[in-house]
Amino acid sequence: MPTYRTDIKPSAQKALGKLDKPIAISIIKKINGLAVDPYPSGFKKLSGIDNAYRVRTGDYRVIYRIFSDVLVVEVIKIGLGELQ
């Protein structure tokens, strides 16, 4: 299976920077895992945005898009609760 490149939008980077270090590390590990498997266990397809998915990391959600043609995972949003 090919490895994807992960890109994090500035708004998601800002949200990540505001989190406590242990939580941020957990989310970064999840994002790095998306490079290997962009469809991990527990992922959900979102409606309304093309190629958009959500994956949980504890109480946090990572919203991302997959561009399979260029092997890119773009992290759009990071936050608590039900993001959409």
PDB file as gemmi writes it, atoms N, CA and C in Angstrom:
CRYST1    1.000    1.000    1.000  90.00  90.00  90.00 P 1                      
ATOM      1  N   MET A   1       0.838  -1.179   0.000  1.00  0.00           N  
ATOM      2  CA  MET A   1       0.000   0.000   0.000  1.00  0.00           C  
ATOM      3  C   MET A   1       0.889   1.251   0.000  1.00  0.00           C  
ATOM      4  N   PRO A   2       0.605   2.215  -0.854  1.00  0.00           N  
ATOM      5  CA  PRO A   2       1.432   3.422  -0.917  1.00  0.00           C  
ATOM      6  C   PRO A   2       1.236   4.307   0.313  1.00  0.00           C  
ATOM      7  N   THR A   3       2.232   5.120   0.596  1.00  0.00           N  
ATOM      8  CA  THR A   3       2.164   6.061   1.707  1.00  0.00           C  
ATOM      9  C   THR A   3       1.643   7.399   1.201  1.00  0.00           C  
ATOM     10  N   TYR A   4       0.708   7.968   1.930  1.00  0.00           N  
ATOM     11  CA  TYR A   4       0.141   9.270   1.599  1.00  0.00           C  
ATOM     12  C   TYR A   4       0.938  10.375   2.286  1.00  0.00           C  
ATOM     13  N   ARG A   5       0.915  11.547   1.709  1.00  0.00           N  
ATOM     14  CA  ARG A   5       1.495  12.727   2.343  1.00  0.00           C  
ATOM     15  C   ARG A   5       0.376  13.382   3.158  1.00  0.00           C  
ATOM     16  N   THR A   6       0.677  13.861   4.352  1.00  0.00           N  
ATOM     17  CA  THR A   6      -0.343  14.542   5.148  1.00  0.00           C  
ATOM     18  C   THR A   6      -0.069  16.044   5.135  1.00  0.00           C  
ATOM     19  N   ASP A   7      -1.108  16.806   4.840  1.00  0.00           N  
ATOM     20  CA  ASP A   7      -1.064  18.260   4.903  1.00  0.00           C  
ATOM     21  C   ASP A   7      -2.072  18.702   5.953  1.00  0.00           C  
ATOM     22  N   ILE A   8      -1.668  19.646   6.789  1.00  0.00           N  
ATOM     23  CA  ILE A   8      -2.565  20.154   7.826  1.00  0.00           C  
ATOM     24  C   ILE A   8      -2.835  21.624   7.529  1.00  0.00           C  
ATOM     25  N   LYS A   9      -4.116  21.957   7.360  1.00  0.00           N  
ATOM     26  CA  LYS A   9      -4.488  23.348   7.094  1.00  0.00           C  
ATOM     27  C   LYS A   9      -4.098  24.221   8.294  1.00  0.00           C  
ATOM     28  N   PRO A  10      -3.788  25.498   8.049  1.00  0.00           N  
ATOM     29  CA  PRO A  10      -3.377  26.391   9.140  1.00  0.00           C  
ATOM     30  C   PRO A  10      -4.379  26.458  10.295  1.00  0.00           C  
ATOM     31  N   SER A  11      -5.662  26.435  10.005  1.00  0.00           N  
ATOM     32  CA  SER A  11      -6.668  26.491  11.083  1.00  0.00           C  
ATOM     33  C   SER A  11      -6.591  25.245  11.965  1.00  0.00           C  
ATOM     34  N   ALA A  12      -6.323  24.084  11.365  1.00  0.00           N  
ATOM     35  CA  ALA A  12      -6.175  22.848  12.140  1.00  0.00           C  
ATOM     36  C   ALA A  12      -4.877  22.878  12.942  1.00  0.00           C  
ATOM     37  N   GLN A  13      -3.805  23.435  12.372  1.00  0.00           N  
ATOM     38  CA  GLN A  13      -2.540  23.563  13.097  1.00  0.00           C  
ATOM     39  C   GLN A  13      -2.715  24.466  14.316  1.00  0.00           C  
ATOM     40  N   LYS A  14      -3.478  25.540  14.142  1.00  0.00           N  
ATOM     41  CA  LYS A  14      -3.727  26.473  15.240  1.00  0.00           C  
ATOM     42  C   LYS A  14      -4.495  25.777  16.367  1.00  0.00           C  
ATOM     43  N   ALA A  15      -5.520  25.002  16.000  1.00  0.00           N  
ATOM     44  CA  ALA A  15      -6.297  24.264  16.998  1.00  0.00           C  
ATOM     45  C   ALA A  15      -5.417  23.251  17.718  1.00  0.00           C  
ATOM     46  N   LEU A  16      -4.554  22.589  16.984  1.00  0.00           N  
ATOM     47  CA  LEU A  16      -3.642  21.600  17.565  1.00  0.00           C  
ATOM     48  C   LEU A  16      -2.677  22.272  18.545  1.00  0.00           C  
ATOM     49  N   GLY A  17      -2.205  23.448  18.198  1.00  0.00           N  
ATOM     50  CA  GLY A  17      -1.268  24.175  19.047  1.00  0.00           C  
ATOM     51  C   GLY A  17      -1.862  24.629  20.374  1.00  0.00           C  
ATOM     52  N   LYS A  18      -3.179  24.743  20.458  1.00  0.00           N  
ATOM     53  CA  LYS A  18      -3.847  25.184  21.681  1.00  0.00           C  
ATOM     54  C   LYS A  18      -4.120  24.040  22.661  1.00  0.00           C  
ATOM     55  N   LEU A  19      -3.902  22.802  22.226  1.00  0.00           N  
ATOM     56  CA  LEU A  19      -4.220  21.641  23.062  1.00  0.00           C  
ATOM     57  C   LEU A  19      -3.091  21.326  24.038  1.00  0.00           C  
ATOM     58  N   ASP A  20      -3.443  20.636  25.122  1.00  0.00           N  
ATOM     59  CA  ASP A  20      -2.422  20.142  26.042  1.00  0.00           C  
ATOM     60  C   ASP A  20      -1.521  19.180  25.300  1.00  0.00           C  
ATOM     61  N   LYS A  21      -0.259  19.138  25.704  1.00  0.00           N  
ATOM     62  CA  LYS A  21       0.748  18.354  24.983  1.00  0.00           C  
ATOM     63  C   LYS A  21       0.387  16.871  24.824  1.00  0.00           C  
ATOM     64  N   PRO A  22      -0.081  16.169  25.871  1.00  0.00           N  
ATOM     65  CA  PRO A  22      -0.404  14.745  25.683  1.00  0.00           C  
ATOM     66  C   PRO A  22      -1.528  14.510  24.665  1.00  0.00           C  
ATOM     67  N   ILE A  23      -2.512  15.402  24.667  1.00  0.00           N  
ATOM     68  CA  ILE A  23      -3.619  15.272  23.707  1.00  0.00           C  
ATOM     69  C   ILE A  23      -3.117  15.554  22.296  1.00  0.00           C  
ATOM     70  N   ALA A  24      -2.313  16.607  22.159  1.00  0.00           N  
ATOM     71  CA  ALA A  24      -1.760  16.962  20.848  1.00  0.00           C  
ATOM     72  C   ALA A  24      -0.905  15.821  20.291  1.00  0.00           C  
ATOM     73  N   ILE A  25      -0.114  15.189  21.138  1.00  0.00           N  
ATOM     74  CA  ILE A  25       0.734  14.073  20.697  1.00  0.00           C  
ATOM     75  C   ILE A  25      -0.126  12.915  20.204  1.00  0.00           C  
ATOM     76  N   SER A  26      -1.203  12.624  20.912  1.00  0.00           N  
ATOM     77  CA  SER A  26      -2.118  11.555  20.506  1.00  0.00           C  
ATOM     78  C   SER A  26      -2.738  11.856  19.144  1.00  0.00           C  
ATOM     79  N   ILE A  27      -3.136  13.102  18.931  1.00  0.00           N  
ATOM     80  CA  ILE A  27      -3.742  13.486  17.658  1.00  0.00           C  
ATOM     81  C   ILE A  27      -2.711  13.448  16.536  1.00  0.00           C  
ATOM     82  N   ILE A  28      -1.497  13.883  16.816  1.00  0.00           N  
ATOM     83  CA  ILE A  28      -0.432  13.840  15.803  1.00  0.00           C  
ATOM     84  C   ILE A  28      -0.144  12.397  15.400  1.00  0.00           C  
ATOM     85  N   LYS A  29      -0.143  11.492  16.361  1.00  0.00           N  
ATOM     86  CA  LYS A  29       0.060  10.071  16.042  1.00  0.00           C  
ATOM     87  C   LYS A  29      -1.053   9.558  15.129  1.00  0.00           C  
ATOM     88  N   LYS A  30      -2.295   9.968  15.400  1.00  0.00           N  
ATOM     89  CA  LYS A  30      -3.426   9.557  14.573  1.00  0.00           C  
ATOM     90  C   LYS A  30      -3.275  10.121  13.165  1.00  0.00           C  
ATOM     91  N   ILE A  31      -2.875  11.382  13.050  1.00  0.00           N  
ATOM     92  CA  ILE A  31      -2.672  12.001  11.733  1.00  0.00           C  
ATOM     93  C   ILE A  31      -1.546  11.296  10.975  1.00  0.00           C  
ATOM     94  N   ASN A  32      -0.458  10.988  11.663  1.00  0.00           N  
ATOM     95  CA  ASN A  32       0.642  10.264  11.012  1.00  0.00           C  
ATOM     96  C   ASN A  32       0.187   8.884  10.552  1.00  0.00           C  
ATOM     97  N   GLY A  33      -0.705   8.262  11.303  1.00  0.00           N  
ATOM     98  CA  GLY A  33      -1.254   6.968  10.918  1.00  0.00           C  
ATOM     99  C   GLY A  33      -2.098   7.049   9.656  1.00  0.00           C  
ATOM    100  N   LEU A  34      -2.714   8.202   9.417  1.00  0.00           N  
ATOM    101  CA  LEU A  34      -3.515   8.377   8.199  1.00  0.00           C  
ATOM    102  C   LEU A  34      -2.658   8.320   6.949  1.00  0.00           C  
ATOM    103  N   ALA A  35      -1.368   8.624   7.072  1.00  0.00           N  
ATOM    104  CA  ALA A  35      -0.457   8.540   5.929  1.00  0.00           C  
ATOM    105  C   ALA A  35      -0.286   7.091   5.479  1.00  0.00           C  
ATOM    106  N   VAL A  36      -0.369   6.178   6.414  1.00  0.00           N  
ATOM    107  CA  VAL A  36      -0.227   4.755   6.112  1.00  0.00           C  
ATOM    108  C   VAL A  36      -1.569   4.139   5.734  1.00  0.00           C  
ATOM    109  N   ASP A  37      -2.611   4.492   6.504  1.00  0.00           N  
ATOM    110  CA  ASP A  37      -3.953   3.965   6.259  1.00  0.00           C  
ATOM    111  C   ASP A  37      -4.972   5.099   6.403  1.00  0.00           C  
ATOM    112  N   PRO A  38      -5.374   5.727   5.288  1.00  0.00           N  
ATOM    113  CA  PRO A  38      -6.316   6.831   5.385  1.00  0.00           C  
ATOM    114  C   PRO A  38      -7.751   6.398   5.729  1.00  0.00           C  
ATOM    115  N   TYR A  39      -7.989   5.104   5.793  1.00  0.00           N  
ATOM    116  CA  TYR A  39      -9.305   4.571   6.157  1.00  0.00           C  
ATOM    117  C   TYR A  39      -9.169   3.684   7.406  1.00  0.00           C  
ATOM    118  N   PRO A  40      -8.766   4.270   8.553  1.00  0.00           N  
ATOM    119  CA  PRO A  40      -8.529   3.449   9.745  1.00  0.00           C  
ATOM    120  C   PRO A  40      -9.835   2.948  10.357  1.00  0.00           C  
ATOM    121  N   SER A  41      -9.702   2.046  11.274  1.00  0.00           N  
ATOM    122  CA  SER A  41     -10.859   1.524  12.001  1.00  0.00           C  
ATOM    123  C   SER A  41     -11.586   2.679  12.686  1.00  0.00           C  
ATOM    124  N   GLY A  42     -12.896   2.729  12.522  1.00  0.00           N  
ATOM    125  CA  GLY A  42     -13.698   3.752  13.164  1.00  0.00           C  
ATOM    126  C   GLY A  42     -13.890   5.025  12.360  1.00  0.00           C  
ATOM    127  N   PHE A  43     -13.333   5.104  11.149  1.00  0.00           N  
ATOM    128  CA  PHE A  43     -13.515   6.323  10.352  1.00  0.00           C  
ATOM    129  C   PHE A  43     -14.953   6.408   9.861  1.00  0.00           C  
ATOM    130  N   LYS A  44     -15.418   7.626   9.612  1.00  0.00           N  
ATOM    131  CA  LYS A  44     -16.779   7.860   9.106  1.00  0.00           C  
ATOM    132  C   LYS A  44     -16.701   8.772   7.889  1.00  0.00           C  
ATOM    133  N   LYS A  45     -17.483   8.458   6.868  1.00  0.00           N  
ATOM    134  CA  LYS A  45     -17.616   9.311   5.686  1.00  0.00           C  
ATOM    135  C   LYS A  45     -18.562  10.445   6.045  1.00  0.00           C  
ATOM    136  N   LEU A  46     -18.199  11.669   5.701  1.00  0.00           N  
ATOM    137  CA  LEU A  46     -19.049  12.823   5.970  1.00  0.00           C  
ATOM    138  C   LEU A  46     -19.803  13.225   4.710  1.00  0.00           C  
ATOM    139  N   SER A  47     -21.014  13.689   4.890  1.00  0.00           N  
ATOM    140  CA  SER A  47     -21.784  14.180   3.753  1.00  0.00           C  
ATOM    141  C   SER A  47     -21.562  15.686   3.624  1.00  0.00           C  
ATOM    142  N   GLY A  48     -21.710  16.201   2.435  1.00  0.00           N  
ATOM    143  CA  GLY A  48     -21.603  17.635   2.221  1.00  0.00           C  
ATOM    144  C   GLY A  48     -20.249  18.113   1.743  1.00  0.00           C  
ATOM    145  N   ILE A  49     -19.208  17.329   1.964  1.00  0.00           N  
ATOM    146  CA  ILE A  49     -17.868  17.690   1.494  1.00  0.00           C  
ATOM    147  C   ILE A  49     -17.318  16.480   0.749  1.00  0.00           C  
ATOM    148  N   ASP A  50     -16.877  16.696  -0.481  1.00  0.00           N  
ATOM    149  CA  ASP A  50     -16.333  15.588  -1.268  1.00  0.00           C  
ATOM    150  C   ASP A  50     -15.108  14.985  -0.585  1.00  0.00           C  
ATOM    151  N   ASN A  51     -15.056  13.671  -0.553  1.00  0.00           N  
ATOM    152  CA  ASN A  51     -13.913  12.913  -0.031  1.00  0.00           C  
ATOM    153  C   ASN A  51     -13.574  13.260   1.416  1.00  0.00           C  
ATOM    154  N   ALA A  52     -14.560  13.642   2.221  1.00  0.00           N  
ATOM    155  CA  ALA A  52     -14.304  14.048   3.609  1.00  0.00           C  
ATOM    156  C   ALA A  52     -14.649  12.924   4.575  1.00  0.00           C  
ATOM    157  N   TYR A  53     -13.809  12.789   5.597  1.00  0.00           N  
ATOM    158  CA  TYR A  53     -13.956  11.736   6.588  1.00  0.00           C  
ATOM    159  C   TYR A  53     -13.679  12.299   7.977  1.00  0.00           C  
ATOM    160  N   ARG A  54     -14.117  11.550   8.987  1.00  0.00           N  
ATOM    161  CA  ARG A  54     -13.884  11.916  10.369  1.00  0.00           C  
ATOM    162  C   ARG A  54     -13.333  10.700  11.090  1.00  0.00           C  
ATOM    163  N   VAL A  55     -12.370  10.928  11.955  1.00  0.00           N  
ATOM    164  CA  VAL A  55     -11.852   9.858  12.803  1.00  0.00           C  
ATOM    165  C   VAL A  55     -11.719  10.420  14.210  1.00  0.00           C  
ATOM    166  N   ARG A  56     -12.013   9.582  15.195  1.00  0.00           N  
ATOM    167  CA  ARG A  56     -11.942   9.989  16.595  1.00  0.00           C  
ATOM    168  C   ARG A  56     -10.584   9.673  17.194  1.00  0.00           C  
ATOM    169  N   THR A  57     -10.177  10.537  18.110  1.00  0.00           N  
ATOM    170  CA  THR A  57      -9.009  10.312  18.943  1.00  0.00           C  
ATOM    171  C   THR A  57      -9.410  10.755  20.336  1.00  0.00           C  
ATOM    172  N   GLY A  58      -9.850   9.825  21.144  1.00  0.00           N  
ATOM    173  CA  GLY A  58     -10.388  10.171  22.456  1.00  0.00           C  
ATOM    174  C   GLY A  58     -11.663  10.974  22.269  1.00  0.00           C  
ATOM    175  N   ASP A  59     -11.739  12.144  22.903  1.00  0.00           N  
ATOM    176  CA  ASP A  59     -12.899  13.019  22.772  1.00  0.00           C  
ATOM    177  C   ASP A  59     -12.790  13.938  21.561  1.00  0.00           C  
ATOM    178  N   TYR A  60     -11.679  13.904  20.877  1.00  0.00           N  
ATOM    179  CA  TYR A  60     -11.425  14.808  19.756  1.00  0.00           C  
ATOM    180  C   TYR A  60     -11.736  14.149  18.419  1.00  0.00           C  
ATOM    181  N   ARG A  61     -12.050  14.998  17.450  1.00  0.00           N  
ATOM    182  CA  ARG A  61     -12.325  14.537  16.087  1.00  0.00           C  
ATOM    183  C   ARG A  61     -11.321  15.195  15.147  1.00  0.00           C  
ATOM    184  N   VAL A  62     -10.884  14.423  14.170  1.00  0.00           N  
ATOM    185  CA  VAL A  62     -10.025  14.936  13.110  1.00  0.00           C  
ATOM    186  C   VAL A  62     -10.826  14.801  11.820  1.00  0.00           C  
ATOM    187  N   ILE A  63     -11.075  15.928  11.160  1.00  0.00           N  
ATOM    188  CA  ILE A  63     -11.793  15.949   9.883  1.00  0.00           C  
ATOM    189  C   ILE A  63     -10.734  16.066   8.795  1.00  0.00           C  
ATOM    190  N   TYR A  64     -10.824  15.192   7.801  1.00  0.00           N  
ATOM    191  CA  TYR A  64      -9.804  15.199   6.753  1.00  0.00           C  
ATOM    192  C   TYR A  64     -10.399  14.811   5.408  1.00  0.00           C  
ATOM    193  N   ARG A  65      -9.686  15.172   4.361  1.00  0.00           N  
ATOM    194  CA  ARG A  65     -10.066  14.807   2.998  1.00  0.00           C  
ATOM    195  C   ARG A  65      -8.963  13.940   2.414  1.00  0.00           C  
ATOM    196  N   ILE A  66      -9.368  13.010   1.563  1.00  0.00           N  
ATOM    197  CA  ILE A  66      -8.418  12.111   0.913  1.00  0.00           C  
ATOM    198  C   ILE A  66      -8.405  12.408  -0.576  1.00  0.00           C  
ATOM    199  N   PHE A  67      -7.221  12.622  -1.101  1.00  0.00           N  
ATOM    200  CA  PHE A  67      -7.022  12.810  -2.535  1.00  0.00           C  
ATOM    201  C   PHE A  67      -6.180  11.634  -3.022  1.00  0.00           C  
ATOM    202  N   SER A  68      -6.843  10.539  -3.384  1.00  0.00           N  
ATOM    203  CA  SER A  68      -6.154   9.301  -3.742  1.00  0.00           C  
ATOM    204  C   SER A  68      -5.335   9.428  -5.018  1.00  0.00           C  
ATOM    205  N   ASP A  69      -5.757  10.299  -5.932  1.00  0.00           N  
ATOM    206  CA  ASP A  69      -5.036  10.440  -7.199  1.00  0.00           C  
ATOM    207  C   ASP A  69      -3.632  11.013  -7.013  1.00  0.00           C  
ATOM    208  N   VAL A  70      -3.431  11.832  -5.972  1.00  0.00           N  
ATOM    209  CA  VAL A  70      -2.110  12.410  -5.705  1.00  0.00           C  
ATOM    210  C   VAL A  70      -1.534  11.953  -4.357  1.00  0.00           C  
ATOM    211  N   LEU A  71      -2.202  10.994  -3.716  1.00  0.00           N  
ATOM    212  CA  LEU A  71      -1.763  10.416  -2.435  1.00  0.00           C  
ATOM    213  C   LEU A  71      -1.548  11.474  -1.354  1.00  0.00           C  
ATOM    214  N   VAL A  72      -2.601  12.268  -1.111  1.00  0.00           N  
ATOM    215  CA  VAL A  72      -2.553  13.316  -0.098  1.00  0.00           C  
ATOM    216  C   VAL A  72      -3.748  13.170   0.847  1.00  0.00           C  
ATOM    217  N   VAL A  73      -3.466  13.296   2.138  1.00  0.00           N  
ATOM    218  CA  VAL A  73      -4.502  13.406   3.165  1.00  0.00           C  
ATOM    219  C   VAL A  73      -4.394  14.827   3.707  1.00  0.00           C  
ATOM    220  N   GLU A  74      -5.487  15.597   3.583  1.00  0.00           N  
ATOM    221  CA  GLU A  74      -5.504  16.983   4.039  1.00  0.00           C  
ATOM    222  C   GLU A  74      -6.371  17.087   5.293  1.00  0.00           C  
ATOM    223  N   VAL A  75      -5.743  17.451   6.414  1.00  0.00           N  
ATOM    224  CA  VAL A  75      -6.475  17.624   7.673  1.00  0.00           C  
ATOM    225  C   VAL A  75      -7.114  19.005   7.647  1.00  0.00           C  
ATOM    226  N   ILE A  76      -8.438  19.032   7.773  1.00  0.00           N  
ATOM    227  CA  ILE A  76      -9.201  20.267   7.667  1.00  0.00           C  
ATOM    228  C   ILE A  76      -9.466  20.891   9.027  1.00  0.00           C  
ATOM    229  N   LYS A  77      -9.863  20.058  10.003  1.00  0.00           N  
ATOM    230  CA  LYS A  77     -10.318  20.565  11.294  1.00  0.00           C  
ATOM    231  C   LYS A  77      -9.959  19.587  12.401  1.00  0.00           C  
ATOM    232  N   ILE A  78      -9.678  20.127  13.567  1.00  0.00           N  
ATOM    233  CA  ILE A  78      -9.444  19.327  14.769  1.00  0.00           C  
ATOM    234  C   ILE A  78     -10.241  19.982  15.884  1.00  0.00           C  
ATOM    235  N   GLY A  79     -11.019  19.185  16.611  1.00  0.00           N  
ATOM    236  CA  GLY A  79     -11.786  19.780  17.703  1.00  0.00           C  
ATOM    237  C   GLY A  79     -12.529  18.756  18.531  1.00  0.00           C  
ATOM    238  N   LEU A  80     -13.196  19.248  19.559  1.00  0.00           N  
ATOM    239  CA  LEU A  80     -14.000  18.409  20.441  1.00  0.00           C  
ATOM    240  C   LEU A  80     -15.365  18.126  19.852  1.00  0.00           C  
ATOM    241  N   GLY A  81     -15.932  17.021  20.274  1.00  0.00           N  
ATOM    242  CA  GLY A  81     -17.320  16.721  19.938  1.00  0.00           C  
ATOM    243  C   GLY A  81     -17.574  16.377  18.492  1.00  0.00           C  
ATOM    244  N   GLU A  82     -18.794  16.605  18.067  1.00  0.00           N  
ATOM    245  CA  GLU A  82     -19.238  16.259  16.727  1.00  0.00           C  
ATOM    246  C   GLU A  82     -18.966  17.396  15.761  1.00  0.00           C  
ATOM    247  N   LEU A  83     -17.846  17.326  15.072  1.00  0.00           N  
ATOM    248  CA  LEU A  83     -17.491  18.325  14.073  1.00  0.00           C  
ATOM    249  C   LEU A  83     -18.082  17.940  12.730  1.00  0.00           C  
ATOM    250  N   GLN A  84     -18.502  18.918  11.972  1.00  0.00           N  
ATOM    251  CA  GLN A  84     -18.934  18.670  10.586  1.00  0.00           C  
ATOM    252  C   GLN A  84     -18.789  19.917   9.797  1.00  0.00           C  
TER     253      GLN A  84                                                      
END                                                                             
